[in-house]
Amino acid sequence: MRSEDAIRELAEAVSGVRILETAAEIARFHRIPGSPGYVEAADVVCRRLAEAGVAATVHDYPADGRTKTYEWVSPPAWSVRAGTLVETAPAQRKLIDFAEVAQGVVVHSPGGTFEGELVHLGAPTGDADYDTADLAGKVVLACARASDVVPRAAARGAVGVVVYPDQERAAVSHDLVQYQSIFPTADEIPHLVPAFSISRRAADRLVKELAAGPATLRGEVGAEFGDGALRVIEAEIGGRGPRPREVLLTAHLCHPRGSANDNASGSAVLVELARTLQTCRDAFDSRTGFRFLWMPEFYGTLPWAAAHAEELRNVEVALNLDMVGPSPERIGEPLRVFRAANHTPHYVNALFEPVLARIAASRVTESPRGSARPLHGSFDRPSGGSDHLVFAASPHRIPAVMLGHDDPYWHTDFDTVGNLDTTRLKQVAILAGVVAALACPEGDEAERVAGWLLAYSVRELTRAADLARDLEPALGARLLDLALAVELARANTLASIDGRRRGALVDVLRRTRGALGPASSGSRVSVLKGEEERPTRRIDGPLVYSITDRFTDEERVFFKDRLGANHRALAEGLLNHCDGTQTPLDIALVLSLDAGTLVPVDDVRRGLALYRKAGYVT
């Protein structure tokens, strides 16, 4: 089917209003992984799928704080009923009520009651910062992650913890309350203390009061750890013909009550897309099969992927929908498409801009009750931070793309259904559906995709040439050679065009490389200056978030500042290139192609040293 026909077919069938209604229903629940609220949200998805005639399978994985998939330990099952934080002196005021602001109780806070004098630690970065004051019997106030503060403060005798956002996070509003969590192991649970999250405005007021004298807080949390499971919902729409290739479409279902764009929006779009592709399967008449997953972010995805590694061998590409529906009037633009990284080169990257342009130009993709503002899409460098990393990493190494949207209210109580837009929800469903249908193109449409791919690859080579101008000639030539190798590998993934067309495409790419110069260095050894190291990863899966616990304070700062940008995209890319065939210099150059800026080889070498220290690399 032609892409224009697919857009019209999906625009006719997809309802932005129905997506919004599903998102609103999901957002009602405090859907923390392994909690009763998550199960209730999963029931909404299953019911909606059943109403659409889409069969679903439910998979449950342990939520016990002990079971490990690669380096990721499953979170414990946890539920919360209530929580209040009150200032008792020098003023009397309620700071948090879970009934009003679900994000106010830190996820995985133990139940219990505390009262004590407040101690402000500022923004602690290491153990030494917790030894500056006597914390025994005190309530700690800190501008930091709850997962860092709670265990350290509790170990020093604190009875409670209150965290608040930094200035950058609170820039959009000093009244927002940030979603924070602990994710303890089972062995760590007995050593935790109750914890709350408050706004920057409330924290600033407390700090001001502390400057004049003591302040006292009382907190009470009604929560407990118990039995539960990490629930993953899987649905499948089979392709036609023998052994059809599949496209995997995913969205994480978890997050606190009220969280709408993150990620009730992606989950609801995925429900509508499953319904629509089921209804339109005869019109599409495609060999492509579609597999859908709703899961707890990372913690449900990892065990599902490990258990289905064999089925994943048949997946052509993975599309992750995460924060995809905000109003352009209330939140702004653009919709961002984070491309598949160069360690898994694939022609899917060439599909998005042409399809986005066609959707933006078509009024039929708008929802009658949604925004009439033209769709603005941005095709961006790879990003970290969500479930596409699971599929892009070893052992699966699937080209994985994330569709998302910058939202200043993500992970806060300001992320509400009122910020979603029915037109954007509908257009994202159409975009994901068309790209999924084109992921295994046939006939004339395969020839058209080959043209899109040629335009994309020539542009990537041109960008590589711009980077090469800032390098000495031998290194510049090496960068261009690596860029050509990536684009040739990308061309080879388009198996549905004939050999003559592929040969012509390859010939144009080689001639483009030659025209851009400088000439190939010839001797690889001379460029690499005798460098022989070729690191190999030891552990599958994306980097565990707690990897920084294995570093010194100085190493953590380096990791965050040099490798941690864009939700650790560079850190993940570095690990994914550790395949035993590439030197640190080659890895730095290929990462530069992904990042769009030169990545220092010294940063790569230092990152590799940290990965060896953490046991990830040999």
C-alpha positions as CSV (number, residue, x, y, z in Angstrom):
1,M,0.0,0.0,0.0
2,R,1.2,3.5,-0.8
3,S,2.0,5.7,2.1
4,E,-0.6,8.3,1.1
5,D,-3.2,5.5,1.0
6,A,-2.1,4.2,4.4
7,I,-2.4,7.7,5.8
8,R,-6.0,8.1,4.5
9,E,-7.0,4.7,5.7
10,L,-5.7,5.2,9.2
11,A,-7.0,8.8,9.4
12,E,-10.5,7.4,8.6
13,A,-10.3,4.8,11.3
14,V,-8.3,6.4,14.1
15,S,-10.2,8.5,16.7
16,G,-8.3,11.1,18.7
17,V,-11.2,11.4,21.0
18,R,-11.3,7.7,21.7
19,I,-7.5,7.8,22.4
20,L,-8.0,10.7,24.9
21,E,-10.8,8.8,26.7
22,T,-8.6,5.8,27.1
23,A,-5.7,8.0,28.3
24,A,-8.0,9.7,30.9
25,E,-9.2,6.3,32.1
26,I,-5.6,5.0,32.5
27,A,-4.5,8.2,34.3
28,R,-7.0,7.7,37.1
29,F,-4.9,4.9,38.6
30,H,-1.8,5.1,40.8
31,R,-0.1,2.6,38.5
32,I,3.2,1.9,40.2
33,P,4.8,-1.3,39.0
34,G,3.6,-4.2,41.1
35,S,0.8,-2.2,42.7
36,P,-3.0,-2.7,42.7
37,G,-3.4,0.5,40.7
38,Y,-1.2,-0.8,37.9
39,V,-3.3,-4.0,37.7
40,E,-6.4,-1.8,37.4
41,A,-4.8,0.2,34.6
42,A,-3.8,-3.0,32.8
43,D,-7.4,-4.2,33.1
44,V,-8.5,-1.0,31.2
45,V,-6.1,-1.9,28.4
46,C,-7.3,-5.5,28.3
47,R,-10.9,-4.5,28.2
48,R,-10.4,-2.0,25.4
49,L,-8.6,-4.6,23.4
50,A,-11.3,-7.1,23.9
51,E,-13.9,-4.6,22.8
52,A,-11.9,-4.1,19.6
53,G,-11.6,-7.8,19.0
54,V,-7.9,-7.9,19.6
55,A,-6.7,-11.0,21.6
56,A,-4.3,-10.2,24.5
57,T,-2.0,-12.3,26.6
58,V,-1.0,-11.3,30.2
59,H,2.4,-12.1,31.5
60,D,3.3,-11.7,35.1
61,Y,6.9,-11.5,36.3
62,P,8.2,-11.4,39.9
63,A,8.0,-8.1,41.8
64,D,10.0,-9.2,44.8
65,G,13.1,-7.0,45.0
66,R,15.3,-10.0,44.3
67,T,14.8,-11.4,40.8
68,K,17.4,-10.1,38.4
69,T,17.3,-9.8,34.6
70,Y,20.8,-9.0,33.5
71,E,21.8,-6.3,36.1
72,W,18.3,-5.1,36.7
73,V,16.7,-6.2,40.0
74,S,12.9,-6.2,40.0
75,P,11.3,-3.7,42.2
76,P,9.2,-4.9,45.2
77,A,5.4,-4.9,45.0
78,W,4.2,-1.8,46.9
79,S,0.9,-0.1,47.5
80,V,0.0,3.2,49.1
81,R,-3.4,4.3,50.6
82,A,-2.6,7.7,52.2
83,G,0.1,10.1,53.2
84,T,0.3,13.5,54.8
85,L,3.2,15.8,55.6
86,V,2.6,18.7,58.0
87,E,4.8,21.5,59.3
88,T,4.2,21.8,63.1
89,A,6.6,24.6,64.0
90,P,7.2,27.4,63.7
91,A,4.1,27.5,61.5
92,Q,1.2,25.1,61.2
93,R,0.5,24.1,57.6
94,K,-0.1,21.0,55.5
95,L,2.6,20.5,52.9
96,I,1.4,17.3,51.2
97,D,-1.7,15.2,51.1
98,F,-1.6,12.0,48.9
99,A,-5.3,12.4,48.3
100,E,-4.6,15.7,46.5
101,V,-1.1,15.1,45.1
102,A,-0.1,11.5,44.5
103,Q,3.4,12.4,43.6
104,G,3.9,13.8,47.2
105,V,4.5,10.3,48.6
106,V,7.8,9.0,47.3
107,V,7.2,5.6,45.6
108,H,8.4,2.7,47.8
109,S,8.3,4.8,50.9
110,P,7.7,2.5,53.8
111,G,4.6,3.1,55.9
112,G,4.9,4.7,59.3
113,T,4.8,8.0,61.2
114,F,7.6,10.4,62.1
115,E,8.1,13.7,63.7
116,G,11.3,15.6,64.1
117,E,13.4,18.7,63.7
118,L,14.2,19.6,60.1
119,V,17.8,19.6,58.8
120,H,18.6,21.0,55.4
121,L,21.4,19.3,53.5
122,G,21.2,21.4,50.3
123,A,22.2,19.3,47.2
124,P,24.3,16.4,48.6
125,T,26.4,14.6,46.1
126,G,28.2,12.0,48.2
127,D,28.5,10.4,51.6
128,A,30.6,13.2,53.0
129,D,27.8,15.6,52.6
130,Y,25.6,13.6,55.0
131,D,28.2,13.8,57.7
132,T,28.0,17.6,58.0
133,A,25.2,17.5,60.6
134,D,23.8,15.2,63.3
135,L,20.9,13.5,61.5
136,A,19.8,11.2,64.4
137,G,16.1,11.6,65.1
138,K,15.9,14.4,62.4
139,V,13.9,14.9,59.2
140,V,16.2,15.5,56.3
141,L,15.4,18.1,53.6
142,A,17.5,17.7,50.4
143,C,17.5,18.8,46.7
144,A,18.4,15.3,45.4
145,R,17.0,12.0,44.2
146,A,15.1,10.2,46.9
147,S,16.8,6.9,45.9
148,D,20.1,8.6,46.9
149,V,19.0,10.4,50.0
150,V,16.8,7.9,51.8
151,P,19.3,5.1,52.4
152,R,22.1,7.5,53.3
153,A,19.9,9.6,55.7
154,A,18.4,6.5,57.3
155,A,21.8,5.0,57.9
156,R,22.7,8.1,59.9
157,G,19.5,7.9,62.1
158,A,17.1,10.2,60.2
159,V,13.5,9.4,60.9
160,G,12.1,10.9,57.6
161,V,13.2,12.4,54.3
162,V,11.7,15.2,52.2
163,V,13.1,15.9,48.7
164,Y,12.5,18.8,46.3
165,P,13.4,19.7,42.7
166,D,16.4,21.8,41.7
167,Q,16.0,25.2,40.0
168,E,16.2,23.8,36.5
169,R,13.5,21.2,37.1
170,A,11.3,23.7,38.8
171,A,11.8,26.5,36.2
172,V,8.4,26.0,34.6
173,S,6.7,26.3,38.0
174,H,7.9,26.4,41.6
175,D,4.7,24.8,42.6
176,L,5.1,21.4,40.8
177,V,5.8,18.3,42.8
178,Q,8.2,15.9,41.3
179,Y,7.6,12.1,41.0
180,Q,10.4,10.4,43.0
181,S,11.0,6.7,43.8
182,I,13.5,4.5,45.6
183,F,13.3,1.1,43.9
184,P,14.9,-0.8,46.8
185,T,16.0,-4.4,46.9
186,A,14.2,-6.7,49.3
187,D,17.2,-6.5,51.6
188,E,17.1,-2.7,51.7
189,I,13.5,-2.4,52.6
190,P,13.9,-2.8,56.4
191,H,16.4,0.1,56.4
192,L,14.2,2.7,54.8
193,V,12.3,5.6,56.4
194,P,9.2,7.3,55.1
195,A,9.8,9.9,52.4
196,F,7.9,12.7,50.8
197,S,8.4,15.0,47.7
198,I,7.4,18.7,47.9
199,S,7.5,21.7,45.6
200,R,10.4,24.1,45.2
201,R,8.2,26.9,46.6
202,A,7.4,24.9,49.8
203,A,11.1,23.9,50.2
204,D,12.3,27.5,49.8
205,R,9.8,28.6,52.5
206,L,11.1,25.9,54.9
207,V,14.7,26.9,54.2
208,K,13.9,30.5,54.9
209,E,12.3,29.6,58.2
210,L,15.3,27.5,59.1
211,A,17.5,30.6,58.8
212,A,15.5,32.1,61.6
213,G,15.3,29.1,63.9
214,P,14.2,25.4,64.2
215,A,11.4,23.9,62.2
216,T,9.6,20.7,62.9
217,L,7.7,18.3,60.5
218,R,5.4,15.4,61.1
219,G,4.7,12.8,58.4
220,E,2.5,9.8,58.1
221,V,2.5,7.3,55.3
222,G,-0.1,4.5,54.8
223,A,1.8,2.1,52.6
224,E,3.1,-1.5,52.6
225,F,5.3,-3.9,50.6
226,G,3.6,-7.2,49.8
227,D,2.6,-9.6,47.0
228,G,2.3,-8.5,43.5
229,A,3.7,-8.9,40.0
230,L,5.1,-7.0,37.1
231,R,2.3,-7.3,34.5
232,V,3.0,-7.1,30.8
233,I,0.2,-7.2,28.2
234,E,1.0,-8.6,24.8
235,A,-1.2,-8.5,21.7
236,E,-0.5,-9.7,18.2
237,I,-1.8,-9.2,14.7
238,G,-0.2,-11.7,12.4
239,G,1.2,-10.9,9.0
240,R,0.3,-12.8,5.8
241,G,2.3,-15.5,4.1
242,P,5.0,-17.8,5.5
243,R,7.2,-16.5,8.3
244,P,6.3,-12.8,8.0
245,R,8.5,-10.2,9.6
246,E,7.2,-8.3,12.6
247,V,7.2,-4.7,13.9
248,L,7.2,-4.4,17.7
249,L,5.2,-1.4,19.1
250,T,5.6,-0.6,22.8
251,A,4.4,1.8,25.5
252,H,5.0,1.8,29.2
253,L,1.8,1.8,31.3
254,C,3.3,2.7,34.7
255,H,3.6,6.0,36.6
256,P,1.7,7.9,39.4
257,R,-2.0,8.7,39.4
258,G,-2.7,11.6,37.1
259,S,0.3,11.1,34.9
260,A,-1.2,11.6,31.4
261,N,1.4,12.4,28.8
262,D,3.9,10.2,30.6
263,N,2.7,7.7,29.6
264,A,-1.0,7.2,29.5
265,S,-0.8,8.9,26.1
266,G,1.5,6.3,24.5
267,S,-0.4,3.4,26.1
268,A,-3.7,4.8,24.8
269,V,-2.3,5.4,21.3
270,L,-1.1,1.8,21.2
271,V,-4.6,0.6,22.2
272,E,-6.1,2.6,19.3
273,L,-3.4,1.4,16.9
274,A,-4.1,-2.2,17.7
275,R,-7.8,-1.7,17.2
276,T,-7.2,0.1,13.9
277,L,-4.7,-2.3,12.4
278,Q,-7.0,-5.2,13.3
279,T,-9.9,-3.5,11.5
280,C,-7.8,-2.4,8.5
281,R,-5.7,-5.6,8.1
282,D,-7.5,-6.6,4.9
283,A,-7.0,-3.1,3.4
284,F,-3.3,-3.2,4.2
285,D,-2.9,-6.8,2.9
286,S,0.6,-6.7,4.4
287,R,3.1,-9.5,5.0
288,T,4.1,-7.5,8.1
289,G,2.9,-8.7,11.5
290,F,2.4,-6.4,14.4
291,R,3.2,-7.1,18.1
292,F,2.1,-4.8,20.9
293,L,3.4,-4.5,24.4
294,W,2.2,-2.5,27.5
295,M,4.5,-2.9,30.5
296,P,6.1,-1.4,33.5
297,E,9.0,0.7,32.1
298,F,12.2,-1.3,31.9
299,Y,11.3,-3.6,34.8
300,G,8.6,-5.4,32.9
301,T,10.2,-5.0,29.5
302,L,13.4,-6.7,30.5
303,P,12.0,-10.0,31.7
304,W,9.5,-10.2,28.8
305,A,12.3,-9.6,26.3
306,A,14.6,-12.2,27.9
307,A,11.7,-14.8,27.9
308,H,10.9,-14.0,24.2
309,A,14.4,-13.7,22.8
310,E,13.6,-16.3,20.1
311,E,10.5,-14.5,18.9
312,L,12.4,-11.2,18.8
313,R,14.7,-12.6,16.2
314,N,11.8,-12.1,13.7
315,V,11.3,-8.4,14.6
316,E,12.4,-5.9,11.9
317,V,12.1,-2.7,14.0
318,A,10.8,-1.6,17.4
319,L,8.8,1.6,17.9
320,N,8.5,3.0,21.4
321,L,5.7,5.5,22.1
322,D,6.5,7.6,25.2
323,M,4.9,11.0,25.9
324,V,3.2,11.5,22.5
325,G,0.1,13.6,22.9
326,P,0.6,17.0,24.4
327,S,-1.3,20.1,23.2
328,P,0.8,22.4,20.9
329,E,-1.0,25.3,22.5
330,R,-0.5,24.3,26.1
331,I,2.9,22.5,25.9
332,G,4.4,23.5,22.6
333,E,6.1,21.7,19.8
334,P,7.7,19.6,18.2
335,L,6.9,15.9,18.2
336,R,10.3,14.3,18.4
337,V,11.4,11.2,16.6
338,F,14.6,9.8,18.2
339,R,16.3,7.7,15.5
340,A,17.7,4.2,15.7
341,A,21.4,4.4,16.7
342,N,24.2,3.5,14.3
343,H,25.1,0.3,16.0
344,T,21.9,-1.1,14.4
345,P,21.8,0.8,11.0
346,H,18.4,0.3,9.3
347,Y,16.4,2.0,6.6
348,V,13.6,2.7,9.1
349,N,15.3,6.0,9.9
350,A,14.7,7.2,6.3
351,L,10.9,6.7,6.6
352,F,10.0,9.3,9.3
353,E,10.6,12.6,7.7
354,P,8.7,11.9,4.4
355,V,5.8,10.4,6.3
356,L,5.7,13.2,8.9
357,A,5.6,15.7,6.0
358,R,2.6,14.0,4.4
359,I,0.7,13.8,7.7
360,A,1.4,17.5,8.4
361,A,0.1,18.4,5.0
362,S,-3.1,16.4,5.3
363,R,-6.1,18.0,7.1
364,V,-7.8,14.6,7.4
365,T,-5.3,13.7,10.1
366,E,-6.7,16.3,12.4
367,S,-9.3,15.6,15.1
368,P,-12.5,17.7,15.0
369,R,-12.0,18.5,18.7
370,G,-8.3,18.9,18.5
371,S,-5.7,21.5,17.5
372,A,-5.7,22.9,14.0
373,R,-2.1,24.0,14.3
374,P,0.1,22.2,11.6
375,L,2.1,19.3,13.0
376,H,5.7,20.2,13.6
377,G,8.0,17.1,13.8
378,S,11.7,16.9,14.6
379,F,13.9,14.0,13.6
380,D,16.5,13.8,16.3
381,R,19.6,12.0,17.4
382,P,19.2,8.8,19.5
383,S,17.9,9.2,23.0
384,G,18.0,7.1,26.1
385,G,15.5,6.9,29.0
386,S,12.9,4.4,27.9
387,D,12.1,0.9,26.8
388,H,13.5,1.1,23.2
389,L,16.9,0.7,24.9
390,V,16.0,-2.9,26.0
391,F,15.5,-4.0,22.4
392,A,18.4,-2.0,20.9
393,A,20.9,-3.6,23.4
394,S,22.5,-7.0,23.2
395,P,21.4,-9.7,22.9
396,H,18.5,-8.4,20.7
397,R,20.2,-5.6,18.8
398,I,16.9,-4.5,17.1
399,P,16.7,-1.1,15.4
400,A,14.7,0.8,17.9
401,V,13.1,4.3,17.5
402,M,11.3,6.3,20.2
403,L,8.5,8.8,19.5
404,G,8.2,11.4,22.2
405,H,7.7,15.0,23.1
406,D,9.5,17.4,25.4
407,D,7.1,18.2,28.2
408,P,8.3,20.4,31.1
409,Y,5.7,18.7,33.4
410,W,6.9,15.1,32.9
411,H,7.3,13.2,36.2
412,T,5.3,15.9,38.1
413,D,1.7,16.5,39.3
414,F,1.3,19.0,36.5
415,D,1.3,16.2,33.9
416,T,-2.5,16.1,33.5
417,V,-5.1,14.9,30.9
418,G,-6.0,18.6,30.3
419,N,-2.6,19.0,28.6
420,L,-3.3,16.3,25.9
421,D,-4.7,17.1,22.4
422,T,-6.8,14.8,20.3
423,T,-5.2,15.9,17.0
424,R,-1.7,15.1,18.2
425,L,-2.8,11.8,19.6
426,K,-4.4,10.9,16.3
427,Q,-1.4,12.0,14.2
428,V,1.0,10.0,16.3
429,A,-1.1,6.9,15.9
430,I,-1.2,7.5,12.1
431,L,2.6,8.1,12.0
432,A,3.4,4.9,14.0
433,G,0.9,2.9,11.9
434,V,2.2,4.0,8.5
435,V,5.9,3.5,9.5
436,A,5.0,0.1,10.9
437,A,3.3,-0.9,7.6
438,L,6.3,0.4,5.6
439,A,8.9,-1.3,7.8
440,C,8.7,-4.3,5.4
441,P,7.8,-2.5,2.1
442,E,6.8,-4.4,-1.0
443,G,6.5,-3.7,-4.8
444,D,6.5,-0.1,-5.9
445,E,6.5,1.2,-2.4
446,A,9.8,-0.6,-1.7
447,E,11.3,1.3,-4.7
448,R,10.0,4.6,-3.2
449,V,11.6,3.7,0.2
450,A,14.9,3.1,-1.6
451,G,14.7,6.7,-2.9
452,W,14.0,8.0,0.6
453,L,16.9,5.9,1.9
454,L,19.3,7.3,-0.7
455,A,18.4,10.9,0.2
456,Y,18.8,10.1,3.9
457,S,22.2,8.4,3.5
458,V,23.6,11.1,1.3
459,R,22.6,13.6,3.9
460,E,24.3,11.6,6.6
461,L,27.5,11.4,4.6
462,T,27.4,15.1,4.1
463,R,27.0,15.6,7.8
464,A,29.9,13.3,8.4
465,A,32.0,15.4,6.1
466,D,31.2,18.5,8.1
467,L,32.5,16.8,11.2
468,A,35.6,15.6,9.4
469,R,36.6,19.1,8.6
470,D,37.5,19.6,12.3
471,L,39.8,16.6,12.3
472,E,43.3,16.0,11.0
473,P,43.1,14.5,7.5
474,A,43.8,10.9,8.4
475,L,41.1,11.0,11.1
476,G,38.7,12.8,8.9
477,A,39.2,10.1,6.2
478,R,38.6,7.4,8.8
479,L,35.4,9.1,10.0
480,L,34.1,9.3,6.4
481,D,35.0,5.6,5.9
482,L,33.1,4.6,9.0
483,A,30.1,6.8,7.9
484,L,30.1,5.0,4.5
485,A,30.2,1.6,6.2
486,V,27.2,2.5,8.3
487,E,25.2,3.7,5.3
488,L,26.2,0.6,3.2
489,A,25.0,-1.5,6.1
490,R,21.7,0.5,6.2
491,A,21.2,-0.1,2.5
492,N,21.7,-3.8,2.9
493,T,18.7,-4.0,5.3
494,L,16.3,-3.1,2.5
495,A,16.0,-6.6,1.1
496,S,12.8,-6.0,-0.8
497,I,14.4,-4.0,-3.7
498,D,16.1,-5.9,-6.5
499,G,19.8,-6.3,-6.8
500,R,20.2,-3.8,-9.6
501,R,18.6,-1.0,-7.6
502,R,20.6,-1.9,-4.5
503,G,23.8,-1.9,-6.6
504,A,22.9,1.6,-8.0
505,L,22.3,2.8,-4.5
506,V,25.6,1.5,-3.2
507,D,27.4,3.0,-6.2
508,V,26.0,6.5,-5.5
509,L,27.0,6.2,-1.8
510,R,30.6,5.2,-2.7
511,R,30.8,8.1,-5.2
512,T,29.4,10.5,-2.6
513,R,32.0,9.4,-0.1
514,G,34.7,10.0,-2.7
515,A,33.4,13.4,-3.6
516,L,33.3,14.6,0.0
517,G,37.0,13.7,0.7
518,P,39.5,13.6,2.2
519,A,40.8,10.4,0.5
520,S,40.8,7.2,2.5
521,S,43.8,6.9,4.7
522,G,44.7,3.5,3.3
523,S,46.5,2.2,6.4
524,R,44.1,1.7,9.2
525,V,47.0,1.2,11.6
526,S,48.5,4.6,10.9
527,V,45.2,6.3,11.8
528,L,44.8,4.3,15.0
529,K,48.4,4.8,16.0
530,G,48.9,1.3,17.1
531,E,45.8,1.1,19.2
532,E,44.9,-2.6,19.6
533,E,42.2,-2.6,22.3
534,R,38.8,-3.8,21.2
535,P,36.4,-3.9,24.2
536,T,33.7,-6.6,24.5
537,R,30.6,-6.3,26.7
538,R,30.1,-9.0,29.3
539,I,26.5,-8.1,30.4
540,D,23.4,-7.9,28.2
541,G,20.7,-5.3,28.5
542,P,20.8,-1.5,28.9
543,L,23.0,0.0,31.6
544,V,21.3,-0.4,35.0
545,Y,20.6,3.0,36.5
546,S,22.4,2.2,39.7
547,I,25.7,1.6,37.8
548,T,26.8,5.0,39.3
549,D,26.8,3.4,42.7
550,R,29.9,1.6,41.7
551,F,31.8,4.8,40.9
552,T,33.5,7.4,43.1
553,D,32.0,10.8,43.5
554,E,34.5,12.2,40.8
555,E,33.6,9.4,38.5
556,R,29.9,10.0,38.9
557,V,30.4,13.6,37.9
558,F,32.3,12.6,34.8
559,F,29.7,10.0,33.9
560,K,26.8,12.5,34.3
561,D,28.5,15.5,32.6
562,R,30.2,13.7,29.7
563,L,28.2,10.5,29.0
564,G,24.8,11.2,30.7
565,A,23.3,13.8,28.4
566,N,20.1,13.1,26.6
567,H,19.0,10.4,29.1
568,R,22.4,8.6,28.8
569,A,22.2,8.2,25.0
570,L,26.0,8.4,24.7
571,A,26.6,6.1,27.6
572,E,24.3,3.5,26.1
573,G,25.8,3.9,22.6
574,L,29.3,3.4,24.0
575,L,28.3,0.1,25.6
576,N,26.4,-1.1,22.5
577,H,29.6,-0.6,20.3
578,C,31.6,-2.8,22.6
579,D,31.3,-5.8,20.3
580,G,35.0,-6.9,20.2
581,T,35.6,-5.5,16.7
582,Q,36.0,-1.8,17.3
583,T,38.8,0.2,18.9
584,P,38.1,3.2,21.3
585,L,38.9,5.6,18.5
586,D,36.5,3.9,16.0
587,I,33.8,3.9,18.7
588,A,34.4,7.6,19.4
589,L,34.1,8.4,15.7
590,V,30.9,6.4,15.1
591,L,29.4,7.9,18.3
592,S,30.2,11.3,16.8
593,L,28.0,10.4,13.8
594,D,25.1,9.6,16.2
595,A,25.7,12.6,18.4
596,G,26.2,15.1,15.5
597,T,29.3,16.5,17.3
598,L,32.8,15.1,17.8
599,V,33.0,12.8,20.8
600,P,36.5,12.9,22.4
601,V,38.3,9.6,22.3
602,D,39.6,10.3,25.8
603,D,36.0,10.4,27.0
604,V,35.4,7.0,25.4
605,R,38.5,5.5,27.0
606,R,37.6,6.8,30.4
607,G,34.0,5.6,30.0
608,L,35.4,2.1,29.1
609,A,37.5,2.1,32.2
610,L,34.3,2.8,34.3
611,Y,32.5,0.0,32.5
612,R,35.3,-2.4,33.3
613,K,35.2,-1.3,36.9
614,A,31.4,-2.0,36.9
615,G,31.9,-5.4,35.3
616,Y,30.2,-4.5,32.0
617,V,33.2,-4.7,29.7
618,T,36.4,-6.7,29.2
